[in-house]
């Protein structure tokens, strides 16, 4: 039993699971929420799926010791690119989707290259690309279409893949989120690339000296983050049959909170995809689940703030416990002294 507890305490997602259980119990016991209605609500699941696709690559970057906040502009950039190419100019939806993904790849490459080629922190670099892309999206939309919003009509196959409502309530992006989390989870925890990522977050210089391609890994992570954000924008444009230049800024704060609640340390080198996944669910449930309780919705931000503070404290505690309870290497028998 003790070994099982130690094994659980070593997991970086232990704190996120406790946070989720605590939030559910709080809403049920003090908010009067029906647990069946709360857990099965489509509102927070849809919210979590859109946020989760962005939060996972942001979490990977934080594990590697970097940060990307340009996602706030890339979500509307993905939506507007799809809508302008398809809805305004009449190109096939495949062209609109390809154009939006190309925008994500381009911005991700810029973020990655500037991060590895300069000494400027990635926070400042992505802040610059965030502001720049906001201006590009707004200016391009007004210049090309004369409006800040564009309508589009996607074909049935695109609706089925990217904008369908399953059962009339759950967005199909939930399936994409689950598949994405499973794939990234396998890569992070079962392949050498995951080991490289944790090594980069621990000490990037030592990782580079050990032969890890830190530059290529950094660029790949920024591209993944940017493409994930534009993909969410594509899905939203197809689902709602329109796109606007505004929106997306809340994803910055929401993604970082979800990642931190999910057990990722701000200093890097510690975290898990399962933790990020559960942290996203926890944040979504606090944000949307409060509508299913008797608690005043104005208290949601206070709950989020307290949850974030507790998560930061728990994350460091669980990391210390993981280091304390890590398996010790067995020492072999002492060597016999050499004969004189």
VOSEFI-137599 format. One record per residue (C-alpha): residue in one letter; x, y, z. Coordinates in nm, 2 decimals. Layout:
// residues N
R; A; X; Y; Z;
...
***
This chain:
// residues 340
R; X; 0.00; 0.00; 0.00;
R; X; 0.28; 0.24; 0.09;
R; X; 0.45; 0.16; -0.24;
R; X; 0.13; 0.24; -0.43;
R; X; 0.10; 0.58; -0.25;
R; X; 0.47; 0.66; -0.32;
R; X; 0.41; 0.57; -0.69;
R; X; 0.11; 0.80; -0.71;
R; X; 0.30; 1.09; -0.54;
R; X; 0.58; 1.06; -0.79;
R; X; 0.33; 1.13; -1.08;
R; X; 0.33; 1.49; -1.20;
R; X; -0.04; 1.47; -1.27;
R; X; -0.13; 1.38; -0.91;
R; X; -0.20; 1.74; -0.82;
R; X; -0.43; 1.79; -1.12;
R; X; -0.64; 1.48; -1.03;
R; X; -0.68; 1.60; -0.67;
R; X; -0.78; 1.95; -0.80;
R; X; -1.05; 1.80; -1.03;
R; X; -1.19; 1.59; -0.75;
R; X; -1.19; 1.89; -0.52;
R; X; -1.37; 2.11; -0.77;
R; X; -1.64; 1.84; -0.83;
R; X; -1.69; 1.79; -0.46;
R; X; -1.70; 2.16; -0.39;
R; X; -1.97; 2.22; -0.66;
R; X; -2.18; 1.92; -0.54;
R; X; -2.15; 1.98; -0.16;
R; X; -2.16; 2.36; -0.15;
R; X; -2.31; 2.45; -0.48;
R; X; -2.59; 2.20; -0.49;
R; X; -2.50; 2.07; -0.83;
R; X; -2.64; 1.75; -0.96;
R; X; -2.32; 1.53; -1.02;
R; X; -2.47; 1.35; -1.32;
R; X; -2.58; 1.68; -1.49;
R; X; -2.25; 1.85; -1.40;
R; X; -2.02; 1.57; -1.54;
R; X; -2.23; 1.52; -1.85;
R; X; -2.27; 1.88; -1.95;
R; X; -2.17; 1.96; -2.31;
R; X; -2.08; 2.32; -2.24;
R; X; -1.77; 2.25; -2.04;
R; X; -1.67; 1.95; -2.25;
R; X; -1.68; 2.16; -2.57;
R; X; -1.49; 2.44; -2.39;
R; X; -1.23; 2.20; -2.27;
R; X; -1.18; 2.04; -2.62;
R; X; -1.11; 2.38; -2.79;
R; X; -0.89; 2.49; -2.50;
R; X; -0.72; 2.15; -2.47;
R; X; -0.58; 2.13; -2.82;
R; X; -0.40; 2.46; -2.76;
R; X; -0.30; 2.38; -2.40;
R; X; -0.12; 2.06; -2.48;
R; X; 0.15; 2.22; -2.70;
R; X; 0.17; 2.52; -2.47;
R; X; 0.24; 2.27; -2.19;
R; X; 0.51; 2.10; -2.39;
R; X; 0.68; 2.43; -2.44;
R; X; 0.66; 2.50; -2.07;
R; X; 0.81; 2.16; -1.99;
R; X; 1.10; 2.26; -2.23;
R; X; 1.14; 2.59; -2.06;
R; X; 0.97; 2.81; -2.32;
R; X; 0.64; 2.99; -2.35;
R; X; 0.41; 3.08; -2.65;
R; X; 0.14; 3.35; -2.61;
R; X; 0.10; 3.42; -2.98;
R; X; -0.18; 3.16; -2.98;
R; X; -0.42; 3.44; -2.88;
R; X; -0.38; 3.59; -3.23;
R; X; -0.34; 3.27; -3.43;
R; X; -0.69; 3.13; -3.34;
R; X; -0.87; 3.42; -3.52;
R; X; -0.59; 3.41; -3.79;
R; X; -0.69; 3.05; -3.86;
R; X; -1.06; 3.14; -3.87;
R; X; -1.02; 3.45; -4.09;
R; X; -0.78; 3.28; -4.33;
R; X; -1.02; 3.00; -4.39;
R; X; -1.32; 3.23; -4.42;
R; X; -1.15; 3.48; -4.66;
R; X; -1.01; 3.21; -4.89;
R; X; -1.33; 3.00; -4.89;
R; X; -1.61; 3.23; -4.80;
R; X; -1.50; 3.55; -4.97;
R; X; -1.29; 3.43; -5.27;
R; X; -1.47; 3.11; -5.33;
R; X; -1.18; 2.87; -5.31;
R; X; -1.24; 2.51; -5.21;
R; X; -1.24; 2.45; -4.83;
R; X; -0.92; 2.25; -4.86;
R; X; -0.75; 2.56; -4.99;
R; X; -0.88; 2.76; -4.69;
R; X; -0.77; 2.49; -4.44;
R; X; -0.43; 2.46; -4.61;
R; X; -0.38; 2.84; -4.60;
R; X; -0.47; 2.86; -4.23;
R; X; -0.23; 2.58; -4.14;
R; X; 0.04; 2.75; -4.35;
R; X; -0.01; 3.07; -4.15;
R; X; 0.05; 2.86; -3.83;
R; X; 0.36; 2.70; -3.97;
R; X; 0.50; 3.04; -4.08;
R; X; 0.44; 3.20; -3.74;
R; X; 0.57; 2.90; -3.55;
R; X; 0.89; 2.90; -3.76;
R; X; 0.94; 3.27; -3.68;
R; X; 0.89; 3.22; -3.31;
R; X; 1.12; 2.92; -3.31;
R; X; 1.40; 3.07; -3.51;
R; X; 1.40; 3.40; -3.32;
R; X; 1.41; 3.20; -2.99;
R; X; 1.72; 2.99; -3.09;
R; X; 1.90; 3.27; -3.28;
R; X; 1.86; 3.55; -3.02;
R; X; 1.90; 3.58; -2.65;
R; X; 1.55; 3.73; -2.62;
R; X; 1.31; 3.53; -2.40;
R; X; 1.04; 3.34; -2.59;
R; X; 0.78; 3.53; -2.38;
R; X; 0.89; 3.86; -2.54;
R; X; 0.92; 3.71; -2.89;
R; X; 0.58; 3.56; -2.89;
R; X; 0.43; 3.88; -2.73;
R; X; 0.57; 4.06; -3.03;
R; X; 0.43; 3.81; -3.28;
R; X; 0.10; 3.82; -3.09;
R; X; 0.06; 4.20; -3.14;
R; X; 0.19; 4.18; -3.50;
R; X; -0.05; 3.91; -3.60;
R; X; -0.34; 4.10; -3.45;
R; X; -0.25; 4.39; -3.67;
R; X; -0.20; 4.17; -3.98;
R; X; -0.54; 3.99; -3.93;
R; X; -0.73; 4.31; -3.88;
R; X; -0.56; 4.50; -4.16;
R; X; -0.58; 4.21; -4.41;
R; X; -0.94; 4.15; -4.34;
R; X; -1.04; 4.51; -4.39;
R; X; -0.82; 4.55; -4.69;
R; X; -0.93; 4.23; -4.87;
R; X; -1.30; 4.22; -4.77;
R; X; -1.39; 4.55; -4.62;
R; X; -1.52; 4.39; -4.31;
R; X; -1.40; 4.25; -3.98;
R; X; -1.61; 3.94; -4.01;
R; X; -1.66; 3.70; -4.30;
R; X; -1.92; 3.43; -4.35;
R; X; -1.85; 3.09; -4.51;
R; X; -2.04; 2.77; -4.59;
R; X; -1.84; 2.45; -4.56;
R; X; -1.93; 2.13; -4.75;
R; X; -2.08; 1.84; -4.57;
R; X; -1.76; 1.64; -4.54;
R; X; -1.58; 1.94; -4.38;
R; X; -1.87; 1.99; -4.14;
R; X; -1.85; 1.62; -4.05;
R; X; -1.48; 1.63; -3.98;
R; X; -1.44; 1.97; -3.82;
R; X; -1.78; 2.13; -3.73;
R; X; -2.03; 1.86; -3.66;
R; X; -2.24; 1.86; -3.34;
R; X; -2.24; 1.50; -3.21;
R; X; -2.58; 1.43; -3.06;
R; X; -2.68; 1.79; -3.13;
R; X; -2.46; 1.92; -2.84;
R; X; -2.11; 1.79; -2.84;
R; X; -1.86; 1.93; -3.09;
R; X; -1.66; 1.69; -3.30;
R; X; -1.35; 1.87; -3.20;
R; X; -1.37; 1.66; -2.88;
R; X; -1.27; 1.36; -3.08;
R; X; -0.97; 1.55; -3.22;
R; X; -0.87; 1.66; -2.87;
R; X; -0.88; 1.30; -2.74;
R; X; -0.68; 1.17; -3.03;
R; X; -0.43; 1.45; -3.01;
R; X; -0.38; 1.40; -2.63;
R; X; -0.33; 1.02; -2.68;
R; X; -0.07; 1.07; -2.96;
R; X; 0.13; 1.35; -2.78;
R; X; 0.11; 1.15; -2.46;
R; X; 0.27; 0.85; -2.63;
R; X; 0.54; 1.06; -2.78;
R; X; 0.62; 1.24; -2.46;
R; X; 0.63; 0.95; -2.23;
R; X; 0.72; 0.65; -2.45;
R; X; 0.98; 0.79; -2.70;
R; X; 1.32; 0.95; -2.69;
R; X; 1.17; 1.28; -2.79;
R; X; 1.00; 1.30; -2.46;
R; X; 1.32; 1.24; -2.27;
R; X; 1.49; 1.51; -2.48;
R; X; 1.21; 1.75; -2.39;
R; X; 1.24; 1.69; -2.02;
R; X; 1.62; 1.73; -2.05;
R; X; 1.58; 2.06; -2.22;
R; X; 1.36; 2.19; -1.94;
R; X; 1.60; 2.07; -1.68;
R; X; 1.91; 2.23; -1.84;
R; X; 1.91; 2.32; -2.20;
R; X; 2.29; 2.38; -2.22;
R; X; 2.36; 2.03; -2.07;
R; X; 2.10; 1.88; -2.30;
R; X; 2.28; 2.04; -2.60;
R; X; 2.62; 1.92; -2.48;
R; X; 2.47; 1.57; -2.45;
R; X; 2.39; 1.57; -2.82;
R; X; 2.02; 1.65; -2.80;
R; X; 1.91; 1.86; -3.10;
R; X; 1.77; 2.14; -2.88;
R; X; 1.73; 2.39; -3.17;
R; X; 1.53; 2.16; -3.39;
R; X; 1.31; 2.05; -3.09;
R; X; 1.24; 2.41; -3.00;
R; X; 1.14; 2.50; -3.35;
R; X; 0.92; 2.19; -3.38;
R; X; 0.74; 2.28; -3.05;
R; X; 0.67; 2.64; -3.16;
R; X; 0.54; 2.51; -3.50;
R; X; 0.32; 2.26; -3.32;
R; X; 0.18; 2.53; -3.09;
R; X; 0.10; 2.77; -3.37;
R; X; -0.06; 2.50; -3.60;
R; X; -0.27; 2.38; -3.31;
R; X; -0.40; 2.73; -3.25;
R; X; -0.49; 2.78; -3.62;
R; X; -0.65; 2.44; -3.63;
R; X; -0.89; 2.55; -3.35;
R; X; -0.96; 2.86; -3.55;
R; X; -1.05; 2.65; -3.85;
R; X; -1.29; 2.43; -3.65;
R; X; -1.46; 2.73; -3.51;
R; X; -1.50; 2.90; -3.85;
R; X; -1.65; 2.58; -4.00;
R; X; -1.88; 2.52; -3.70;
R; X; -2.02; 2.87; -3.67;
R; X; -2.01; 2.94; -4.05;
R; X; -1.83; 3.27; -3.99;
R; X; -1.51; 3.42; -3.86;
R; X; -1.42; 3.74; -3.68;
R; X; -1.09; 3.92; -3.62;
R; X; -1.16; 3.94; -3.25;
R; X; -1.15; 3.65; -3.00;
R; X; -0.87; 3.42; -2.90;
R; X; -0.70; 3.64; -2.63;
R; X; -0.87; 3.45; -2.35;
R; X; -0.70; 3.13; -2.47;
R; X; -0.36; 3.27; -2.35;
R; X; -0.46; 3.29; -1.99;
R; X; -0.69; 2.99; -2.00;
R; X; -0.42; 2.77; -2.15;
R; X; -0.15; 2.87; -1.91;
R; X; -0.38; 2.82; -1.61;
R; X; -0.48; 2.48; -1.74;
R; X; -0.12; 2.38; -1.79;
R; X; -0.02; 2.49; -1.44;
R; X; -0.32; 2.33; -1.28;
R; X; -0.22; 2.02; -1.48;
R; X; 0.11; 1.99; -1.29;
R; X; 0.36; 2.16; -1.52;
R; X; 0.62; 2.37; -1.34;
R; X; 0.68; 2.72; -1.46;
R; X; 1.05; 2.65; -1.44;
R; X; 1.02; 2.36; -1.68;
R; X; 1.14; 2.00; -1.67;
R; X; 0.83; 1.85; -1.50;
R; X; 0.48; 1.77; -1.62;
R; X; 0.27; 1.52; -1.81;
R; X; 0.01; 1.51; -2.09;
R; X; -0.24; 1.34; -1.86;
R; X; -0.19; 1.62; -1.61;
R; X; -0.25; 1.89; -1.88;
R; X; -0.55; 1.70; -2.00;
R; X; -0.70; 1.68; -1.65;
R; X; -0.60; 2.04; -1.57;
R; X; -0.79; 2.15; -1.88;
R; X; -1.10; 1.96; -1.77;
R; X; -1.07; 2.12; -1.42;
R; X; -1.04; 2.47; -1.55;
R; X; -1.33; 2.41; -1.80;
R; X; -1.55; 2.28; -1.52;
R; X; -1.48; 2.58; -1.30;
R; X; -1.55; 2.82; -1.58;
R; X; -1.86; 2.65; -1.72;
R; X; -1.97; 2.42; -1.45;
R; X; -2.05; 2.70; -1.21;
R; X; -2.37; 2.77; -1.42;
R; X; -2.50; 2.43; -1.30;
R; X; -2.47; 2.53; -0.93;
R; X; -2.64; 2.78; -0.70;
R; X; -2.31; 2.97; -0.66;
R; X; -2.30; 3.32; -0.81;
R; X; -2.12; 3.30; -1.14;
R; X; -1.92; 3.62; -1.04;
R; X; -1.73; 3.40; -0.80;
R; X; -1.58; 3.19; -1.07;
R; X; -1.27; 3.41; -1.11;
R; X; -1.20; 3.39; -0.74;
R; X; -1.23; 3.01; -0.75;
R; X; -0.99; 3.00; -1.05;
R; X; -0.74; 3.23; -0.88;
R; X; -0.74; 3.02; -0.56;
R; X; -0.72; 2.70; -0.76;
R; X; -0.42; 2.84; -0.96;
R; X; -0.24; 2.94; -0.64;
R; X; -0.30; 2.60; -0.48;
R; X; -0.19; 2.43; -0.80;
R; X; 0.14; 2.61; -0.80;
R; X; 0.21; 2.52; -0.44;
R; X; 0.11; 2.16; -0.50;
R; X; 0.31; 2.12; -0.82;
R; X; 0.64; 2.21; -0.64;
R; X; 0.54; 1.99; -0.35;
R; X; 0.47; 1.69; -0.57;
R; X; 0.80; 1.75; -0.76;
R; X; 0.99; 1.74; -0.43;
R; X; 0.80; 1.42; -0.33;
R; X; 0.88; 1.27; -0.67;
R; X; 1.25; 1.34; -0.62;
R; X; 1.24; 1.21; -0.26;
R; X; 1.06; 0.89; -0.35;
R; X; 1.24; 0.82; -0.67;
R; X; 1.39; 0.47; -0.68;
R; X; 1.75; 0.45; -0.55;
R; X; 2.00; 0.27; -0.75;
R; X; 2.12; -0.04; -0.59;
R; X; 2.49; -0.04; -0.52;
R; X; 2.69; -0.34; -0.61;
R; X; 2.92; -0.53; -0.37;
R; X; 3.23; -0.34; -0.27;
R; X; 3.53; -0.40; -0.49;
R; X; 3.82; -0.59; -0.35;
R; X; 4.14; -0.40; -0.32;
R; X; 4.39; -0.48; -0.59;
R; X; 4.68; -0.71; -0.49;
R; X; 5.00; -0.51; -0.42;
***
